[in-house]
Amino acid sequence: MATREPGPLAGVVSETAAGARLVFVPSRVRAVGFAIGSSILVPVWIAAPLLLAFLFVILLTDSPAAWALLWIVVGLTVLAVAGLILGTTWLATAAVRWVEFRPREDPTQVAVAGFLRSERIAVADLERIVVVERFRLGERKSITVVLDRGRGWTTECEPVYPAPVSRVDTRVLLEWLNGRVGAGRTSVEYRRETDQNFSCPADWWTQADLAALWRVPAGAVDELAERHGVRVYRYTPRGAMTETVSVYHPGRAYEVAEGFWAERARHPETGDTQAAPAAE
């Protein structure tokens, strides 16, 4: 029987008779249920406006064309639900449920448990363990523990729904992993990845957005963006004949904002526009 560890790793780490376990999927039923539920809700949510519109037309006119379109939308929705259920359920069952370092003291083996099968890896065969955090605009989107055996052989462990490990403090997790294998030849490393993919111009930020984020006058945005290498895209919106709109890449803009915030924290006596750090 597993005993949960208290403190910041509660729900993430547990002690068993065989060793120390790091849990990515606390409940198989919940993981599969989350996958199936999201597969049903998303297509229905997208199709609902069309279905309601066709039903409204049918109530008013009893049109055969509206009935035909209604059944087409229903059929496509059912197909989408079935396809998503198969895909998300396969992804859920392909995920790693937990990894266990055996024995608890001075581990020599790592047991990796999936939904359908398990494997055992000798600690001596592990070249490194990498904790990968992925961010988008300063917010963590995922955390993955990679067991790297070298020569392209890796096992990626990532929760398939918001499990407790999704919220664990990275430093605490790194310390715990170092406590398991840090004394041996296996290194524990950290890697931060930032998502810089934003659809232009829909997801890019306006001058007003940047002025609010950087806490500077709107007139200073262009000069600061050029100084700090923030990409800008200028275009004329559809329907506007002369007005040109400038939008700015959110990823780099957010990185610059973090630099501004750090500089202002060090020098709170300076004004907002004077606290902008030099370009990198």
C-alpha atoms as one frame of an Amber mdcrd trajectory, in Angstrom:
protein
   0.000   0.000   0.000   1.282   3.457  -0.903   1.687   6.133   1.773   1.413
   9.721   0.552   4.211  12.097   1.421   3.039  15.244   3.275   4.032  18.813
   2.454   4.567  20.347  -0.998   4.775  16.906  -2.636   1.448  15.670  -1.235
  -0.424  13.776  -3.912   2.703  13.707  -6.088   5.069  11.438  -4.169   4.214
   8.354  -2.144   6.174   5.684  -0.333   5.501   2.019  -1.084   6.985  -1.204
   0.216   9.087  -1.425  -2.948  10.325   2.168  -3.201   9.560   5.858  -3.698
   6.871   6.614  -6.281   6.348   9.755  -8.374   2.702   9.845  -9.513   1.560
  11.438 -12.795  -1.944   9.952 -13.068  -3.518   9.434  -9.622  -6.644   7.718
 -10.981  -7.039   5.688 -14.170 -10.826   6.052 -14.071 -10.599   9.831 -13.708
  -8.064  10.123 -16.530 -10.173   8.115 -18.975 -13.341   9.898 -17.811 -11.712
  13.291 -18.395 -10.664  12.226 -21.896 -14.141  10.943 -22.799 -15.937  13.898
 -21.230 -13.863  16.497 -23.071 -14.299  14.531 -26.316 -18.070  14.798 -25.972
 -18.322  18.371 -24.717 -16.061  20.074 -27.278 -17.859  18.940 -30.483 -21.295
  19.456 -28.910 -20.287  22.964 -27.775 -19.130  23.828 -31.315 -22.187  22.304
 -33.019 -24.806  23.648 -30.578 -25.302  27.084 -32.259 -25.873  25.452 -35.655
 -28.276  22.879 -34.226 -30.272  25.566 -32.414 -30.411  27.714 -35.554 -31.722
  24.830 -37.676 -34.251  23.866 -35.013 -35.504  27.449 -34.929 -35.915  27.446
 -38.722 -37.705  24.090 -38.577 -40.146  25.356 -35.933 -40.972  28.365 -38.091
 -41.067  26.783 -41.548 -40.842  22.978 -41.241 -38.408  23.188 -44.165 -37.133
  19.851 -45.543 -33.794  21.515 -46.331 -33.434  22.615 -42.713 -34.235  19.067
 -41.565 -31.587  17.680 -43.923 -28.965  20.156 -42.721 -29.869  19.406 -39.105
 -29.266  15.668 -39.584 -25.998  16.370 -41.420 -24.738  18.448 -38.494 -25.882
  15.772 -36.021 -24.071  13.084 -38.028 -20.860  15.104 -38.257 -21.020  15.813
 -34.524 -21.414  12.117 -33.730 -18.449  11.276 -35.972 -16.343  13.977 -34.328
 -17.257  12.713 -30.861 -16.417   9.120 -31.791 -13.090  10.098 -33.339 -12.089
  12.275 -30.404 -13.062   9.601 -27.889 -10.860   7.070 -29.654  -7.949   9.504
 -29.965  -8.017  10.974 -26.462  -8.627   7.594 -24.823  -5.628   6.156 -26.674
  -3.484   9.095 -25.541  -4.690   8.665 -21.961  -3.962   4.938 -21.888  -0.543
   5.483 -23.507   0.510   7.823 -20.696   2.825   6.928 -17.813   0.903   6.544
 -14.552   3.871   6.609 -12.195   7.567   5.929 -11.889   9.015   4.224  -8.845
  12.622   4.284  -7.670  13.505   0.898  -6.154  14.613   0.342  -3.476  13.825
   3.559  -1.595  17.383   3.962  -0.352  20.073   3.950  -3.048  17.801   2.935
  -5.960  19.152   0.594  -8.612  16.000   0.309 -10.711  13.198   2.562 -11.989
   9.804   0.955 -12.561   7.655   2.775 -15.132   3.947   1.891 -14.974   1.567
   2.644 -17.819  -2.127   1.846 -18.194  -1.557  -1.293 -20.237   2.056  -2.269
 -19.658   5.062  -1.569 -17.451   8.804  -1.592 -17.850  11.874  -1.513 -15.644
  14.966   0.587 -16.284  18.255   0.107 -14.488  19.425   3.354 -12.909  22.867
   2.594 -14.335  21.341   2.818 -17.833  19.933   6.299 -17.237  22.151   9.068
 -18.568  20.021  11.836 -17.111  16.594  12.863 -15.888  15.279  16.117 -17.347
  12.426  18.152 -15.890  10.911  20.178 -18.736   8.631  23.120 -17.997   6.692
  24.713 -20.852   5.450  28.284 -20.511   3.244  30.616 -22.509   3.306  34.292
 -21.522   4.751  33.488 -18.110   2.164  30.807 -17.265   3.172  27.180 -16.939
   1.297  25.065 -19.463   2.846  21.655 -18.756   5.583  19.844 -16.883   7.274
  16.679 -18.119   9.842  14.365 -16.558  12.029  12.758 -19.221  13.991   9.578
 -18.456  16.855   9.706 -20.937  18.847   6.525 -21.631  20.851   8.070 -24.464
  20.967   7.129 -28.151  17.460   8.539 -28.575  15.857   6.223 -26.008  13.627
   8.371 -23.795  10.519   7.881 -21.701   8.376  11.000 -21.249   6.181  11.215
 -18.175   3.470  13.871 -18.282   0.003  14.077 -16.711  -2.881  13.763 -19.189
  -5.202  15.963 -17.103  -4.657  18.521 -14.289  -3.127  16.167 -11.708  -1.271
  17.380  -8.566   2.108  17.004 -10.311   0.967  19.739 -12.738   1.103  22.247
  -9.875   4.198  21.062  -8.014   7.011  23.527  -7.399   9.803  22.696  -9.836
  12.601  23.279  -7.340  11.001  20.864  -4.873  10.632  18.234  -7.599  14.259
  18.656  -8.714  15.462  18.296  -5.120  13.403  15.132  -4.675  14.767  13.585
  -7.892  18.320  14.528  -6.911  17.718  12.766  -3.619  16.857   9.599  -5.522
  19.655   9.434  -8.119  21.873  12.438  -7.503  24.564  10.418  -5.747  25.103
   8.185  -8.796  26.121   8.812 -12.391  22.638   9.987 -13.404  22.312  13.760
 -13.578  19.097  15.667 -12.917  18.618  18.644 -15.217  16.085  21.391 -15.741
  14.927  22.826 -19.066  12.526  25.697 -19.624  10.697  25.966 -22.945   8.665
  28.998 -23.971   5.884  28.808 -26.529   6.462  31.619 -29.031   3.780  30.568
 -31.523   1.111  33.247 -31.880  -1.186  33.694 -34.869  -0.589  37.018 -36.569
  -2.356  39.384 -36.332  -5.153  37.763 -34.284  -3.020  36.842 -31.230  -0.519
  39.709 -31.461  -0.871  42.677 -29.117  -1.867  46.219 -29.982  -0.025  49.378
 -28.986  -2.560  49.921 -26.186  -1.940  46.373 -24.888   1.802  46.975 -24.703
   1.425  50.397 -23.119  -0.677  48.831 -20.345   1.675  45.843 -19.943   4.865
  47.931 -19.884   3.211  50.778 -17.982   4.508  53.398 -20.390   2.777  56.042
 -22.527   1.420  54.704 -25.840   3.740  57.072 -27.702   6.798  55.327 -26.210
   5.820  51.827 -27.342   7.284  51.943 -30.874  10.671  53.218 -29.719  10.882
  50.658 -26.880   9.766  47.835 -29.166  12.492  48.667 -31.668  15.104  49.004
 -28.927  14.257  45.605 -27.430  13.751  43.676 -30.646   9.995  43.157 -30.413
   8.641  42.197 -33.833   5.956  44.485 -35.199   3.451  43.871 -37.983   1.619
  46.754 -39.628  -1.483  46.185 -41.722  -4.709  47.817 -42.839  -7.763  46.015
 -41.441 -10.414  44.880 -43.880 -12.910  47.671 -44.436 -10.468  50.419 -43.385
  -9.055  52.360 -46.319  -6.342  54.458 -44.721  -5.925  53.481 -41.054  -2.886
  51.281 -40.416  -2.771  49.143 -37.278   0.454  48.012 -35.579   0.525  44.773
 -33.606   3.459  43.332 -31.642   4.699  39.793 -30.972   3.410  38.794 -27.499
   6.227  36.381 -26.602   9.101  38.850 -26.872   6.890  41.664 -25.533   6.239
  39.644 -22.378   9.951  38.903 -21.924  10.670  42.629 -22.160   7.892  43.303
 -19.618   9.529  40.888 -17.164  12.756  42.863 -17.531  10.888  46.108 -16.873
   9.237  44.674 -13.766  12.555  43.421 -12.380  14.216  46.793 -13.018  11.399
  48.671 -11.325  11.582  46.317  -8.343  15.296  47.152  -7.993  14.761  50.889
  -8.514  11.227  51.746  -7.351  12.105  55.420  -7.083  12.412  55.801 -10.874
   9.444  56.482 -13.108   7.948  53.882 -15.416   9.510  55.188 -18.625  12.895
  55.677 -16.980  12.936  52.148 -15.583  13.171  50.454 -18.949  16.381  48.363
 -19.069  18.818  48.522 -21.924  18.274  46.286 -24.913  19.831  42.826 -24.760
